[in-house]
Every structure is written in structure tokens, then in C-alpha cells.
Amino acid sequence: MQQRVSLKAELVFGTAKLSKNSLIYADFERSFGGDVEEKWRVDAGLRFTF
């Protein structure tokens, strides 16, 4: 049985507060090997609290 090694690199930009009730966030990821290979992944968003 052959074993596969999966590696992942992640660059997190974190969050930036826009106002008392809102912020933005972003991170970037890249995976190597494994069964599912993601060339690049970007997660970003805008969050509101109330």
C-alpha cells in the first residue's frame, strides 16, 4: 500500500476592523500532494455584527 503525503501552506492576512460593527478578513492557501490538490484557495469576507 502506497502512502501519500499532503502538505498545505497558508498565508493569513487576518482581519481589519472597519467600524464598531463591521470587519473584513482574508486568507490564501495552497495544498500539495494528497488526493485533492488545490492550486490556490482564497477566502475573504465582510462580517457585520448587531
N, C-alpha and C positions, 0 to 999 in steps of 0.2 A: 504494500500500500504506500502510495506516494503522499508526502505531506507538503502542503503549500504554506508559504509564509505570507502574511498580509501585513503591510505597513501603511501608515497613514500620517500625513503631515498636515498640521492645522495652523493657520495664521489668523489670529483673532484681533479684530480692531476694537472690539468692546462696544461700549455704549457712550452716547453723548446726550446729555440732558438738554432738551430744547426749551422746556418751561417746567413749571411746578408739576404738571400732569402729563407730560409727553417726553419721549426719548426715542432715539434711533439706535440701531445696532447693526453690526455686520461681521461676518467671518468668512474665510476662504479655506477650502480643504482640498487635498489631493490624496488619492489612495494608490498603492502599488501592490501588485500581486493579488492573491486571493481569488475567489470565484467571481466576484463582482468588482470590476475595476471602474472607478470614476476618474476621468481625466481631471476635471475641476468641478468643484461644487461651491456655489456662493449662496449664503443665507444672509438676508438683510430684511429689515423691517422697521416699522414705526409703531410704537406702543403708546396707547393712551390709558390713563387710569382715571377713575372717577368714583 
